[in-house]
């Protein structure tokens, strides 16, 4: 959202109503998603399980929104225009807000899936201050995953395979939910 808030300020400064509207849709939807995600997952509970059931619930709601996003993306052939831009932007930002609130439920400082700046800062400061190897590697892995996802989406668009772009969100989320289900219900 950092970039969106900057773009919102730029849109005000340039009186660019179109840009301002789109950015406002994203920011409002993200805020709503954070609120909904926090209500679903609840507060951090000391001594709670490693993977609380509420985290799975939050991710399932996020997944349903990304399925809705994917359906909308495919309906417009990967080239949204007009109302579809705002609608898809709203659903995606809402899902990402839920994701952010859900991940915060783990209570791990510096763990975020929706912004690179904070994750990069946490990685570098952990590295510079002699942070535990495991924590430094976790932050590095998260950065690599975030950049890799963006790279894959960019390649799909460059290869004119826009129909596959929603899978960049759905496949990893599906894998996480399957792993969570397997950990919750071992054989």
PyMOL commands that set and color helices and strands:
alter all, ss='L'
color gray80, all
select helices_A, chain A and resi 2-13+17-41+53-75+83-104+116-128+133-158+162-164+167-184
alter helices_A, ss='H'
color red, helices_A
deselect
rebuild
show_as cartoon
